[in-house]
Amino acid sequence: MPYRNRYLFVCTNRRADGHPKGSCAERGAERLLAQIKDEIRKRGATLEVRACSSSCLDMCELGPIVLQEPDNVAYGHVAEEDAEEIAVAAIEGGIVERRVLQKPT
């Protein structure tokens, strides 16, 4: 298994329709994950950065959620339009500040 410099964990959890918290999946997280993967692939960086699905990350109301590791950064309210910027930031070792919910202290 190759070691990657960064991992992007995209919550794709789906709750029952009508659940008060909603879910990342119903907010488009599955399409978002596919777009992030595509952006990484287009840049030839699949051996440096891996985007993968995650189950619930307990921030449902703020979803879709993306965790960037090992930077310990949580992004919230991530839209499909953010896919390219998040992929590029992960490849370059950066952070998309406008989407940050949590950073290490």
N, CA, C and O atoms as CSV, one atom per row, in Angstrom:
chain,resi,resn,atom,element,x,y,z
A,1,MET,N,N,0.847,-1.185,0.000
A,1,MET,CA,C,0.000,0.000,0.000
A,1,MET,C,C,0.888,1.243,0.000
A,1,MET,O,O,1.739,1.390,0.877
A,2,PRO,N,N,0.705,2.124,-0.956
A,2,PRO,CA,C,1.534,3.336,-0.991
A,2,PRO,C,C,1.123,4.328,0.096
A,2,PRO,O,O,-0.058,4.486,0.405
A,3,TYR,N,N,2.112,4.978,0.657
A,3,TYR,CA,C,1.873,6.050,1.626
A,3,TYR,C,C,1.594,7.329,0.852
A,3,TYR,O,O,2.295,7.630,-0.115
A,4,ARG,N,N,0.604,8.070,1.251
A,4,ARG,CA,C,0.286,9.348,0.623
A,4,ARG,C,C,0.671,10.482,1.563
A,4,ARG,O,O,0.680,10.316,2.783
A,5,ASN,N,N,0.989,11.633,0.984
A,5,ASN,CA,C,1.310,12.817,1.795
A,5,ASN,C,C,0.083,13.361,2.513
A,5,ASN,O,O,0.176,13.844,3.642
A,6,ARG,N,N,-1.064,13.279,1.850
A,6,ARG,CA,C,-2.310,13.799,2.421
A,6,ARG,C,C,-3.462,12.886,2.049
A,6,ARG,O,O,-3.462,12.199,1.028
A,7,TYR,N,N,-4.439,12.920,2.937
A,7,TYR,CA,C,-5.689,12.202,2.710
A,7,TYR,C,C,-6.835,13.186,2.884
A,7,TYR,O,O,-6.822,14.018,3.792
A,8,LEU,N,N,-7.817,13.083,2.013
A,8,LEU,CA,C,-9.041,13.868,2.119
A,8,LEU,C,C,-10.179,12.886,2.384
A,8,LEU,O,O,-10.529,12.079,1.523
A,9,PHE,N,N,-10.747,12.962,3.576
A,9,PHE,CA,C,-11.851,12.096,3.949
A,9,PHE,C,C,-13.147,12.885,3.770
A,9,PHE,O,O,-13.382,13.873,4.467
A,10,VAL,N,N,-13.979,12.445,2.838
A,10,VAL,CA,C,-15.232,13.123,2.531
A,10,VAL,C,C,-16.369,12.320,3.147
A,10,VAL,O,O,-16.579,11.158,2.799
A,11,CYS,N,N,-17.100,12.945,4.062
A,11,CYS,CA,C,-18.236,12.258,4.670
A,11,CYS,C,C,-19.307,12.053,3.607
A,11,CYS,O,O,-19.765,13.004,2.974
A,12,THR,N,N,-19.699,10.793,3.423
A,12,THR,CA,C,-20.777,10.475,2.487
A,12,THR,C,C,-21.918,9.773,3.217
A,12,THR,O,O,-22.713,9.057,2.608
A,13,ASN,N,N,-21.987,9.989,4.525
A,13,ASN,CA,C,-23.035,9.358,5.332
A,13,ASN,C,C,-24.411,9.829,4.872
A,13,ASN,O,O,-24.609,11.003,4.558
A,14,ARG,N,N,-25.359,8.888,4.840
A,14,ARG,CA,C,-26.738,9.205,4.460
A,14,ARG,C,C,-27.665,8.810,5.598
A,14,ARG,O,O,-27.713,7.649,6.003
A,15,ARG,N,N,-28.394,9.784,6.103
A,15,ARG,CA,C,-29.402,9.532,7.135
A,15,ARG,C,C,-30.759,9.332,6.455
A,15,ARG,O,O,-30.929,9.609,5.267
A,16,ALA,N,N,-31.698,8.852,7.231
A,16,ALA,CA,C,-33.058,8.663,6.717
A,16,ALA,C,C,-33.635,10.008,6.265
A,16,ALA,O,O,-33.373,11.042,6.879
A,17,ASP,N,N,-34.407,9.982,5.205
A,17,ASP,CA,C,-35.070,11.203,4.719
A,17,ASP,C,C,-35.839,11.854,5.859
A,17,ASP,O,O,-36.526,11.178,6.625
A,18,GLY,N,N,-35.717,13.165,5.961
A,18,GLY,CA,C,-36.432,13.915,6.978
A,18,GLY,C,C,-35.735,13.994,8.321
A,18,GLY,O,O,-36.260,14.615,9.245
A,19,HIS,N,N,-34.564,13.380,8.457
A,19,HIS,CA,C,-33.839,13.452,9.736
A,19,HIS,C,C,-33.496,14.913,10.010
A,19,HIS,O,O,-33.048,15.608,9.098
A,20,PRO,N,N,-33.691,15.405,11.238
A,20,PRO,CA,C,-33.465,16.826,11.529
A,20,PRO,C,C,-32.030,17.305,11.294
A,20,PRO,O,O,-31.823,18.479,10.986
A,21,LYS,N,N,-31.041,16.426,11.433
A,21,LYS,CA,C,-29.654,16.825,11.202
A,21,LYS,C,C,-29.308,16.857,9.720
A,21,LYS,O,O,-28.328,17.488,9.324
A,22,GLY,N,N,-30.099,16.188,8.907
A,22,GLY,CA,C,-29.736,16.065,7.504
A,22,GLY,C,C,-28.534,15.148,7.379
A,22,GLY,O,O,-28.181,14.443,8.324
A,23,SER,N,N,-27.908,15.159,6.211
A,23,SER,CA,C,-26.708,14.338,6.026
A,23,SER,C,C,-25.852,14.922,4.919
A,23,SER,O,O,-26.330,15.658,4.056
A,24,CYS,N,N,-24.586,14.578,4.966
A,24,CYS,CA,C,-23.665,15.051,3.931
A,24,CYS,C,C,-24.060,14.503,2.563
A,24,CYS,O,O,-23.964,15.208,1.559
A,25,ALA,N,N,-24.506,13.245,2.523
A,25,ALA,CA,C,-24.890,12.647,1.240
A,25,ALA,C,C,-26.037,13.417,0.598
A,25,ALA,O,O,-26.001,13.683,-0.604
A,26,GLU,N,N,-27.046,13.778,1.372
A,26,GLU,CA,C,-28.171,14.502,0.774
A,26,GLU,C,C,-27.787,15.927,0.362
A,26,GLU,O,O,-28.533,16.591,-0.357
A,27,ARG,N,N,-26.625,16.392,0.819
A,27,ARG,CA,C,-26.129,17.715,0.428
A,27,ARG,C,C,-25.095,17.631,-0.699
A,27,ARG,O,O,-24.404,18.609,-0.982
A,28,GLY,N,N,-24.990,16.466,-1.339
A,28,GLY,CA,C,-24.146,16.356,-2.525
A,28,GLY,C,C,-22.749,15.813,-2.310
A,28,GLY,O,O,-21.900,15.953,-3.189
A,29,ALA,N,N,-22.482,15.196,-1.163
A,29,ALA,CA,C,-21.131,14.743,-0.852
A,29,ALA,C,C,-20.621,13.654,-1.794
A,29,ALA,O,O,-19.421,13.578,-2.056
A,30,GLU,N,N,-21.508,12.824,-2.300
A,30,GLU,CA,C,-21.055,11.757,-3.198
A,30,GLU,C,C,-20.513,12.341,-4.507
A,30,GLU,O,O,-19.484,11.889,-5.009
A,31,ARG,N,N,-21.191,13.323,-5.047
A,31,ARG,CA,C,-20.697,14.008,-6.260
A,31,ARG,C,C,-19.423,14.784,-5.950
A,31,ARG,O,O,-18.495,14.814,-6.758
A,32,LEU,N,N,-19.381,15.411,-4.780
A,32,LEU,CA,C,-18.195,16.157,-4.350
A,32,LEU,C,C,-16.978,15.242,-4.302
A,32,LEU,O,O,-15.915,15.605,-4.807
A,33,LEU,N,N,-17.115,14.072,-3.706
A,33,LEU,CA,C,-16.009,13.119,-3.634
A,33,LEU,C,C,-15.525,12.747,-5.029
A,33,LEU,O,O,-14.321,12.722,-5.282
A,34,ALA,N,N,-16.444,12.462,-5.925
A,34,ALA,CA,C,-16.065,12.109,-7.299
A,34,ALA,C,C,-15.305,13.254,-7.969
A,34,ALA,O,O,-14.338,13.016,-8.693
A,35,GLN,N,N,-15.733,14.484,-7.733
A,35,GLN,CA,C,-15.060,15.639,-8.333
A,35,GLN,C,C,-13.663,15.840,-7.755
A,35,GLN,O,O,-12.723,16.130,-8.495
A,36,ILE,N,N,-13.519,15.689,-6.443
A,36,ILE,CA,C,-12.197,15.838,-5.826
A,36,ILE,C,C,-11.258,14.773,-6.376
A,36,ILE,O,O,-10.115,15.075,-6.719
A,37,LYS,N,N,-11.725,13.534,-6.463
A,37,LYS,CA,C,-10.904,12.461,-7.022
A,37,LYS,C,C,-10.482,12.790,-8.448
A,37,LYS,O,O,-9.330,12.578,-8.824
A,38,ASP,N,N,-11.410,13.303,-9.232
A,38,ASP,CA,C,-11.112,13.653,-10.619
A,38,ASP,C,C,-10.055,14.753,-10.693
A,38,ASP,O,O,-9.156,14.689,-11.532
A,39,GLU,N,N,-10.153,15.751,-9.833
A,39,GLU,CA,C,-9.173,16.846,-9.826
A,39,GLU,C,C,-7.781,16.331,-9.456
A,39,GLU,O,O,-6.782,16.770,-10.027
A,40,ILE,N,N,-7.718,15.412,-8.512
A,40,ILE,CA,C,-6.431,14.826,-8.128
A,40,ILE,C,C,-5.861,14.021,-9.296
A,40,ILE,O,O,-4.675,14.115,-9.611
A,41,ARG,N,N,-6.717,13.238,-9.923
A,41,ARG,CA,C,-6.300,12.418,-11.069
A,41,ARG,C,C,-5.800,13.278,-12.228
A,41,ARG,O,O,-4.770,12.975,-12.832
A,42,LYS,N,N,-6.531,14.354,-12.538
A,42,LYS,CA,C,-6.149,15.245,-13.649
A,42,LYS,C,C,-4.761,15.837,-13.455
A,42,LYS,O,O,-4.069,16.148,-14.424
A,43,ARG,N,N,-4.360,15.991,-12.198
A,43,ARG,CA,C,-3.056,16.590,-11.886
A,43,ARG,C,C,-1.962,15.540,-11.678
A,43,ARG,O,O,-0.836,15.877,-11.315
A,44,GLY,N,N,-2.295,14.276,-11.906
A,44,GLY,CA,C,-1.309,13.215,-11.770
A,44,GLY,C,C,-0.800,13.030,-10.361
A,44,GLY,O,O,0.348,12.631,-10.164
A,45,ALA,N,N,-1.640,13.315,-9.370
A,45,ALA,CA,C,-1.185,13.310,-7.976
A,45,ALA,C,C,-1.782,12.166,-7.154
A,45,ALA,O,O,-1.824,12.253,-5.927
A,46,THR,N,N,-2.239,11.105,-7.801
A,46,THR,CA,C,-2.893,10.019,-7.060
A,46,THR,C,C,-1.954,9.271,-6.110
A,46,THR,O,O,-2.416,8.591,-5.194
A,47,LEU,N,N,-0.661,9.390,-6.320
A,47,LEU,CA,C,0.280,8.751,-5.389
A,47,LEU,C,C,0.665,9.684,-4.250
A,47,LEU,O,O,1.295,9.250,-3.286
A,48,GLU,N,N,0.300,10.956,-4.343
A,48,GLU,CA,C,0.595,11.923,-3.286
A,48,GLU,C,C,-0.618,12.212,-2.397
A,48,GLU,O,O,-0.474,12.414,-1.191
A,49,VAL,N,N,-1.811,12.229,-2.996
A,49,VAL,CA,C,-3.033,12.582,-2.273
A,49,VAL,C,C,-4.102,11.550,-2.582
A,49,VAL,O,O,-4.274,11.141,-3.730
A,50,ARG,N,N,-4.816,11.133,-1.547
A,50,ARG,CA,C,-5.904,10.167,-1.712
A,50,ARG,C,C,-7.175,10.768,-1.147
A,50,ARG,O,O,-7.201,11.209,0.001
A,51,ALA,N,N,-8.230,10.787,-1.951
A,51,ALA,CA,C,-9.550,11.189,-1.487
A,51,ALA,C,C,-10.375,9.916,-1.325
A,51,ALA,O,O,-10.392,9.060,-2.209
A,52,CYS,N,N,-11.050,9.800,-0.200
A,52,CYS,CA,C,-11.853,8.610,0.030
A,52,CYS,C,C,-13.088,8.966,0.858
A,52,CYS,O,O,-13.139,10.000,1.523
A,53,SER,N,N,-14.069,8.085,0.797
A,53,SER,CA,C,-15.310,8.332,1.530
A,53,SER,C,C,-15.129,7.998,3.003
A,53,SER,O,O,-14.278,7.194,3.384
A,54,SER,N,N,-15.942,8.630,3.801
A,54,SER,CA,C,-15.949,8.411,5.237
A,54,SER,C,C,-17.400,8.293,5.676
A,54,SER,O,O,-18.302,8.814,5.020
A,55,SER,N,N,-17.612,7.621,6.764
A,55,SER,CA,C,-18.922,7.610,7.385
A,55,SER,C,C,-19.068,8.904,8.191
A,55,SER,O,O,-18.284,9.835,8.007
A,56,CYS,N,N,-20.040,8.967,9.060
A,56,CYS,CA,C,-20.370,10.191,9.791
A,56,CYS,C,C,-19.182,10.722,10.596
A,56,CYS,O,O,-18.500,9.975,11.298
A,57,LEU,N,N,-18.957,12.022,10.475
A,57,LEU,CA,C,-17.887,12.708,11.203
A,57,LEU,C,C,-18.455,13.620,12.295
A,57,LEU,O,O,-17.737,14.453,12.850
A,58,ASP,N,N,-19.739,13.460,12.597
A,58,ASP,CA,C,-20.420,14.170,13.688
A,58,ASP,C,C,-20.462,15.685,13.527
A,58,ASP,O,O,-20.447,16.416,14.517
A,59,MET,N,N,-20.512,16.149,12.303
A,59,MET,CA,C,-20.673,17.580,12.046
A,59,MET,C,C,-21.755,17.762,10.979
A,59,MET,O,O,-21.627,18.594,10.081
A,60,CYS,N,N,-22.810,16.975,11.097
A,60,CYS,CA,C,-23.841,16.872,10.059
A,60,CYS,C,C,-24.406,18.221,9.620
A,60,CYS,O,O,-24.587,18.465,8.427
A,61,GLU,N,N,-24.680,19.082,10.570
A,61,GLU,CA,C,-25.312,20.362,10.252
A,61,GLU,C,C,-24.408,21.261,9.423
A,61,GLU,O,O,-24.881,22.228,8.826
A,62,LEU,N,N,-23.119,20.959,9.378
A,62,LEU,CA,C,-22.129,21.796,8.696
A,62,LEU,C,C,-21.650,21.176,7.384
A,62,LEU,O,O,-20.697,21.659,6.771
A,63,GLY,N,N,-22.314,20.110,6.963
A,63,GLY,CA,C,-21.855,19.353,5.799
A,63,GLY,C,C,-22.203,19.955,4.470
A,63,GLY,O,O,-22.995,20.892,4.366
A,64,PRO,N,N,-21.592,19.392,3.460
A,64,PRO,CA,C,-20.642,18.301,3.460
A,64,PRO,C,C,-19.338,18.663,4.172
A,64,PRO,O,O,-18.861,19.796,4.121
A,65,ILE,N,N,-18.788,17.651,4.836
A,65,ILE,CA,C,-17.562,17.793,5.609
A,65,ILE,C,C,-16.425,17.075,4.893
A,65,ILE,O,O,-16.609,15.976,4.369
A,66,VAL,N,N,-15.242,17.702,4.873
A,66,VAL,CA,C,-14.023,17.082,4.359
A,66,VAL,C,C,-12.938,17.262,5.408
A,66,VAL,O,O,-12.689,18.378,5.863
A,67,LEU,N,N,-12.294,16.169,5.792
A,67,LEU,CA,C,-11.147,16.237,6.697
A,67,LEU,C,C,-9.878,16.091,5.881
A,67,LEU,O,O,-9.775,15.196,5.043
A,68,GLN,N,N,-8.917,16.959,6.120
A,68,GLN,CA,C,-7.616,16.884,5.455
A,68,GLN,C,C,-6.589,16.452,6.487
A,68,GLN,O,O,-6.332,17.152,7.466
A,69,GLU,N,N,-6.015,15.295,6.250
A,69,GLU,CA,C,-5.015,14.736,7.154
A,69,GLU,C,C,-3.703,14.544,6.414
A,69,GLU,O,O,-3.735,14.288,5.210
A,70,PRO,N,N,-2.562,14.651,7.059
A,70,PRO,CA,C,-2.352,14.721,8.497
A,70,PRO,C,C,-2.427,16.127,9.066
A,70,PRO,O,O,-1.961,16.354,10.182
A,71,ASP,N,N,-2.990,17.068,8.343
A,71,ASP,CA,C,-3.036,18.457,8.798
A,71,ASP,C,C,-4.082,18.695,9.880
A,71,ASP,O,O,-4.082,19.747,10.520
A,72,ASN,N,N,-4.983,17.715,10.093
A,72,ASN,CA,C,-6.019,17.828,11.113
A,72,ASN,C,C,-6.900,19.054,10.874
A,72,ASN,O,O,-7.214,19.805,11.798
A,73,VAL,N,N,-7.288,19.236,9.619
A,73,VAL,CA,C,-8.128,20.365,9.225
A,73,VAL,C,C,-9.493,19.839,8.801
A,73,VAL,O,O,-9.587,18.899,8.011
A,74,ALA,N,N,-10.547,20.451,9.329
A,74,ALA,CA,C,-11.911,20.101,8.946
A,74,ALA,C,C,-12.497,21.239,8.123
A,74,ALA,O,O,-12.497,22.396,8.546
A,75,TYR,N,N,-12.995,20.892,6.940
A,75,TYR,CA,C,-13.695,21.851,6.078
A,75,TYR,C,C,-15.192,21.604,6.189
A,75,TYR,O,O,-15.633,20.458,6.274
A,76,GLY,N,N,-15.970,22.678,6.187
A,76,GLY,CA,C,-17.417,22.546,6.247
A,76,GLY,C,C,-18.115,23.322,5.155
A,76,GLY,O,O,-17.538,24.209,4.525
A,77,HIS,N,N,-19.378,22.967,4.944
A,77,HIS,CA,C,-20.208,23.585,3.905
A,77,HIS,C,C,-19.495,23.530,2.558
A,77,HIS,O,O,-19.544,24.484,1.782
A,78,VAL,N,N,-18.834,22.413,2.287
A,78,VAL,CA,C,-18.064,22.277,1.055
A,78,VAL,C,C,-19.019,22.051,-0.109
A,78,VAL,O,O,-19.882,21.174,-0.057
A,79,ALA,N,N,-18.857,22.844,-1.152
A,79,ALA,CA,C,-19.695,22.749,-2.348
A,79,ALA,C,C,-18.893,22.128,-3.489
A,79,ALA,O,O,-17.664,22.080,-3.450
A,80,GLU,N,N,-19.604,21.660,-4.491
A,80,GLU,CA,C,-18.937,21.076,-5.663
A,80,GLU,C,C,-17.953,22.067,-6.281
A,80,GLU,O,O,-16.931,21.659,-6.832
A,81,GLU,N,N,-18.244,23.339,-6.195
A,81,GLU,CA,C,-17.373,24.374,-6.748
A,81,GLU,C,C,-16.036,24.458,-6.003
A,81,GLU,O,O,-15.084,25.052,-6.509
A,82,ASP,N,N,-15.959,23.869,-4.807
A,82,ASP,CA,C,-14.733,23.896,-4.006
A,82,ASP,C,C,-13.798,22.725,-4.303
A,82,ASP,O,O,-12.669,22.706,-3.813
A,83,ALA,N,N,-14.240,21.759,-5.090
A,83,ALA,CA,C,-13.480,20.524,-5.314
A,83,ALA,C,C,-12.076,20.796,-5.843
A,83,ALA,O,O,-11.101,20.256,-5.321
A,84,GLU,N,N,-11.969,21.622,-6.864
A,84,GLU,CA,C,-10.654,21.895,-7.455
A,84,GLU,C,C,-9.731,22.568,-6.444
A,84,GLU,O,O,-8.576,22.168,-6.297
A,85,GLU,N,N,-10.230,23.578,-5.753
A,85,GLU,CA,C,-9.400,24.313,-4.797
A,85,GLU,C,C,-8.920,23.419,-3.656
A,85,GLU,O,O,-7.770,23.520,-3.229
A,86,ILE,N,N,-9.790,22.553,-3.166
A,86,ILE,CA,C,-9.407,21.647,-2.082
A,86,ILE,C,C,-8.387,20.634,-2.568
A,86,ILE,O,O,-7.424,20.344,-1.859
A,87,ALA,N,N,-8.577,20.089,-3.762
A,87,ALA,CA,C,-7.620,19.127,-4.318
A,87,ALA,C,C,-6.251,19.770,-4.507
A,87,ALA,O,O,-5.234,19.189,-4.126
A,88,VAL,N,N,-6.218,20.958,-5.090
A,88,VAL,CA,C,-4.946,21.650,-5.331
A,88,VAL,C,C,-4.262,21.977,-4.010
A,88,VAL,O,O,-3.049,21.805,-3.884
A,89,ALA,N,N,-5.018,22.443,-3.034
A,89,ALA,CA,C,-4.429,22.766,-1.729
A,89,ALA,C,C,-3.809,21.522,-1.103
A,89,ALA,O,O,-2.708,21.593,-0.557
A,90,ALA,N,N,-4.487,20.401,-1.173
A,90,ALA,CA,C,-3.950,19.160,-0.605
A,90,ALA,C,C,-2.671,18.745,-1.333
A,90,ALA,O,O,-1.703,18.323,-0.699
A,91,ILE,N,N,-2.666,18.863,-2.634
A,91,ILE,CA,C,-1.476,18.507,-3.421
A,91,ILE,C,C,-0.302,19.397,-3.053
A,91,ILE,O,O,0.827,18.922,-2.930
A,92,GLU,N,N,-0.563,20.682,-2.879
A,92,GLU,CA,C,0.502,21.654,-2.608
A,92,GLU,C,C,0.826,21.805,-1.123
A,92,GLU,O,O,1.739,22.549,-0.766
A,93,GLY,N,N,0.096,21.115,-0.262
A,93,GLY,CA,C,0.343,21.220,1.172
A,93,GLY,C,C,-0.300,22.435,1.807
A,93,GLY,O,O,0.103,22.858,2.890
A,94,GLY,N,N,-1.295,23.000,1.144
A,94,GLY,CA,C,-1.964,24.188,1.655
A,94,GLY,C,C,-3.301,23.875,2.295
A,94,GLY,O,O,-3.687,22.717,2.457
A,95,ILE,N,N,-3.992,24.941,2.653
A,95,ILE,CA,C,-5.299,24.849,3.301
A,95,ILE,C,C,-6.227,25.870,2.651
A,95,ILE,O,O,-5.802,26.979,2.326
A,96,VAL,N,N,-7.474,25.504,2.464
A,96,VAL,CA,C,-8.495,26.408,1.931
A,96,VAL,C,C,-9.139,27.105,3.137
A,96,VAL,O,O,-10.129,26.627,3.692
A,97,GLU,N,N,-8.565,28.226,3.520
A,97,GLU,CA,C,-8.956,28.920,4.753
A,97,GLU,C,C,-10.447,29.245,4.826
A,97,GLU,O,O,-11.043,29.157,5.899
A,98,ARG,N,N,-11.048,29.612,3.716
A,98,ARG,CA,C,-12.455,30.056,3.765
A,98,ARG,C,C,-13.433,28.930,4.096
A,98,ARG,O,O,-14.596,29.196,4.400
A,99,ARG,N,N,-12.986,27.695,4.043
A,99,ARG,CA,C,-13.839,26.538,4.359
A,99,ARG,C,C,-13.466,25.871,5.683
A,99,ARG,O,O,-14.092,24.885,6.072
A,100,VAL,N,N,-12.460,26.391,6.378
A,100,VAL,CA,C,-11.975,25.746,7.606
A,100,VAL,C,C,-12.967,25.901,8.733
A,100,VAL,O,O,-13.418,27.004,9.040
A,101,LEU,N,N,-13.306,24.767,9.354
A,101,LEU,CA,C,-14.109,24.760,10.571
A,101,LEU,C,C,-13.219,24.594,11.782
A,101,LEU,O,O,-13.467,25.169,12.841
A,102,GLN,N,N,-12.168,23.788,11.606
A,102,GLN,CA,C,-11.310,23.447,12.731
A,102,GLN,C,C,-9.890,23.226,12.234
A,102,GLN,O,O,-9.662,22.564,11.221
A,103,LYS,N,N,-8.946,23.793,12.966
A,103,LYS,CA,C,-7.526,23.571,12.685
A,103,LYS,C,C,-6.867,23.171,13.991
A,103,LYS,O,O,-7.395,23.446,15.068
A,104,PRO,N,N,-5.709,22.518,13.897
A,104,PRO,CA,C,-5.019,22.177,15.142
A,104,PRO,C,C,-4.590,23.433,15.878
A,104,PRO,O,O,-4.307,24.464,15.268
A,105,THR,N,N,-4.546,23.331,17.188
A,105,THR,CA,C,-4.126,24.494,18.001
A,105,THR,C,C,-2.673,24.385,18.378
A,105,THR,O,O,-2.144,25.264,19.057
